[in-house]
Amino acid sequence: MANDSTPSQSQLQTHFKAALGSWASGVAIVAAHDAGLAEGTTVSSFTSLSLDPPLVLVCLAPSARVVGTIRRSNRFTVSVLAADQEPASRHFAARGRDPQAGFGPIPAARAPDGQPVVAGAAAYLACALEAVIPQGDHHIFIGRVEHAAADEARPPLLYFRRGYRQVTGS
């Protein structure tokens, strides 16, 4: 039994979420295309891993539908959303969406390898799946970046303390 200074598991999870909510992060869409259908999900757990070779990682729940699409295609893209693309984040965060040939109401474009990206994103990376590492209640997907582009005129969309934010100031 825990003593008075040791939080219960549910208390720890609540404090853990609050602490991580204090870390401002970018917002991205991880997507893949297979058998004529595109699938994507909103993520904030995305980061660079290596410059040489160019690697990124993203953490996904194994139950996310995009996981199967990534595993079948062995490819994925990461679209770094721009400040005015909150609707795209909300669309891909919604549960129960059906896979579609495109992104539904969200304008899509294609990376050079044919994988889908969010049109007008601040940046995108097209990746070949390098490894999947199960860890905790998520899997770490490592991608070898084969194509990347950025529009430096497009400021990023941020997520901080359960709300969308934008970069302000100079």
Backbone torsions as a table, in degrees:
resi	resn	phi	psi	omega
1	MET	NA	139.9	-178.3
2	ALA	-73.9	144.8	174.9
3	ASN	-81.4	176.5	-174.2
4	ASP	-61.5	-26.8	-177.7
5	SER	-89.8	-7.4	179.9
6	THR	-99.3	120.2	-178.9
7	PRO	-71.0	152.3	173.4
8	SER	-68.4	168.0	179.4
9	GLN	-60.0	-42.8	-179.6
10	SER	-68.1	-36.8	176.5
11	GLN	-65.1	-42.7	179.1
12	LEU	-61.0	-43.6	179.0
13	GLN	-61.6	-40.7	177.9
14	THR	-62.8	-46.7	179.0
15	HIS	-66.1	-37.7	178.7
16	PHE	-61.2	-47.5	179.1
17	LYS	-61.4	-42.6	-179.9
18	ALA	-64.7	-41.6	179.7
19	ALA	-64.6	-45.0	-179.8
20	LEU	-69.1	-28.4	175.7
21	GLY	-65.9	-17.4	177.3
22	SER	-82.5	-3.9	176.3
23	TRP	-96.7	110.4	177.4
24	ALA	-69.7	135.7	179.3
25	SER	-136.0	159.7	171.7
26	GLY	-72.8	169.3	178.8
27	VAL	-121.8	131.7	-177.5
28	ALA	-136.2	159.6	173.0
29	ILE	-112.3	123.4	172.3
30	VAL	-97.4	127.3	-175.2
31	ALA	-137.6	160.8	175.0
32	ALA	-153.3	162.1	-177.1
33	HIS	-133.6	131.6	178.7
34	ASP	-155.8	139.0	176.6
35	ALA	54.2	38.1	176.3
36	GLY	81.1	0.2	-178.6
37	LEU	-119.4	140.5	177.6
38	ALA	-104.8	143.9	176.4
39	GLU	-138.0	146.8	178.7
40	GLY	-153.8	162.9	177.2
41	THR	-147.6	149.9	178.1
42	THR	-80.5	135.6	178.8
43	VAL	-137.5	153.7	167.6
44	SER	-122.9	-8.9	179.4
45	SER	-93.8	74.6	-178.4
46	PHE	-137.7	138.2	178.8
47	THR	-158.7	162.4	172.7
48	SER	-75.7	151.1	-179.3
49	LEU	-119.5	-40.1	-175.1
50	SER	-154.5	144.8	175.0
51	LEU	-89.0	-35.3	-177.8
52	ASP	-136.5	97.7	3.8
53	PRO	-77.3	161.5	179.9
54	PRO	-72.3	110.5	-178.5
55	LEU	-127.5	144.8	172.2
56	VAL	-127.8	163.1	173.9
57	LEU	-135.3	150.1	176.8
58	VAL	-139.6	142.2	179.7
59	CYS	-104.5	126.3	-177.2
60	LEU	-131.1	143.0	172.7
61	ALA	-68.1	136.7	-179.3
62	PRO	-60.3	-21.9	180.0
63	SER	-80.8	-10.6	179.8
64	ALA	-64.3	131.4	-175.8
65	ARG	-60.9	-31.5	-179.7
66	VAL	-62.4	-24.2	-178.9
67	VAL	-59.5	-46.9	178.9
68	GLY	-62.8	-39.0	179.5
69	THR	-65.8	-41.7	176.9
70	ILE	-62.8	-46.0	-178.6
71	ARG	-62.7	-38.8	-179.7
72	ARG	-71.1	-40.2	-175.8
73	SER	-88.4	-19.5	-174.9
74	ASN	58.5	29.7	-179.8
75	ARG	-146.8	156.5	170.1
76	PHE	-159.2	161.3	175.2
77	THR	-121.2	156.5	172.4
78	VAL	-125.5	118.7	175.0
79	SER	-103.5	117.1	177.2
80	VAL	-84.0	114.2	-172.3
81	LEU	-72.5	144.5	175.3
82	ALA	-85.8	164.3	-173.7
83	ALA	-55.3	-29.9	-178.0
84	ASP	-93.4	12.9	-176.2
85	GLN	-108.4	27.7	174.5
86	GLU	-54.9	-39.5	177.7
87	PRO	-57.4	-35.4	177.3
88	ALA	-65.6	-42.1	178.2
89	SER	-60.6	-46.6	-179.5
90	ARG	-64.9	-39.4	179.1
91	HIS	-60.3	-49.5	-176.1
92	PHE	-77.3	-14.3	175.6
93	ALA	-84.5	-17.4	-177.4
94	ALA	-69.2	137.8	177.9
95	ARG	-85.0	155.3	172.9
96	GLY	84.7	8.4	177.3
97	ARG	-73.3	145.9	175.7
98	ASP	-88.7	144.0	174.1
99	PRO	-60.3	146.2	-176.8
100	GLN	-134.3	166.2	175.9
101	ALA	-64.9	-29.2	177.9
102	GLY	-128.0	-151.2	-178.9
103	PHE	-102.5	21.4	-179.3
104	GLY	66.2	-125.5	-176.9
105	PRO	-77.1	-5.7	-177.7
106	ILE	-92.8	122.9	179.6
107	PRO	-59.7	132.5	-178.4
108	ALA	-116.4	156.7	172.7
109	ALA	-134.9	-178.6	179.6
110	ARG	-125.0	137.9	170.3
111	ALA	-73.1	164.9	179.3
112	PRO	-55.0	-26.3	179.4
113	ASP	-86.2	2.5	177.9
114	GLY	91.9	-7.8	179.7
115	GLN	-73.9	150.6	-176.0
116	PRO	-78.3	143.7	172.5
117	VAL	-133.7	159.0	176.3
118	VAL	-76.3	121.7	179.3
119	ALA	-61.4	138.5	177.3
120	GLY	77.4	9.9	179.1
121	ALA	-64.1	157.3	177.7
122	ALA	-64.9	-29.9	178.6
123	ALA	-164.0	162.9	170.4
124	TYR	-146.8	156.4	174.1
125	LEU	-133.2	133.9	175.6
126	ALA	-108.6	127.2	-169.5
127	CYS	-128.3	147.8	166.6
128	ALA	-93.9	136.8	-179.2
129	LEU	-67.6	122.7	-177.2
130	GLU	-99.5	-41.8	-177.6
131	ALA	-163.8	156.5	173.1
132	VAL	-130.1	126.3	-177.6
133	ILE	-122.5	111.6	175.7
134	PRO	-67.2	133.0	178.9
135	GLN	-153.4	120.4	-179.0
136	GLY	59.4	-137.7	-178.8
137	ASP	-93.3	12.4	177.6
138	HIS	-130.2	170.0	171.8
139	HIS	-118.1	141.2	177.4
140	ILE	-94.1	117.8	177.6
141	PHE	-100.6	122.1	178.6
142	ILE	-104.9	128.9	-179.4
143	GLY	-120.5	138.2	172.8
144	ARG	-88.2	117.7	-176.5
145	VAL	-73.0	124.6	178.9
146	GLU	-109.3	-24.2	177.3
147	HIS	-144.8	142.9	176.4
148	ALA	-149.6	146.6	177.6
149	ALA	-151.0	149.2	177.8
150	ALA	-140.0	144.2	173.2
151	ASP	-109.7	96.5	-173.5
152	GLU	-67.0	-10.4	176.2
153	ALA	-82.2	-11.0	-176.9
154	ARG	-100.6	109.1	177.2
155	PRO	-70.3	154.1	-174.9
156	PRO	-81.2	156.4	168.6
157	LEU	-86.1	136.3	179.7
158	LEU	-118.0	157.9	174.9
159	TYR	-127.4	126.4	-175.5
160	PHE	-150.8	126.4	178.7
161	ARG	48.5	53.9	174.4
162	ARG	64.1	26.9	177.1
163	GLY	-148.8	155.1	177.5
164	TYR	-79.3	143.3	-179.5
165	ARG	-138.2	166.7	176.7
166	GLN	-129.8	153.3	175.9
167	VAL	-69.8	131.4	176.6
168	THR	-125.1	161.6	179.2
169	GLY	89.8	-172.6	-176.6
170	SER	-103.2	NA	NA
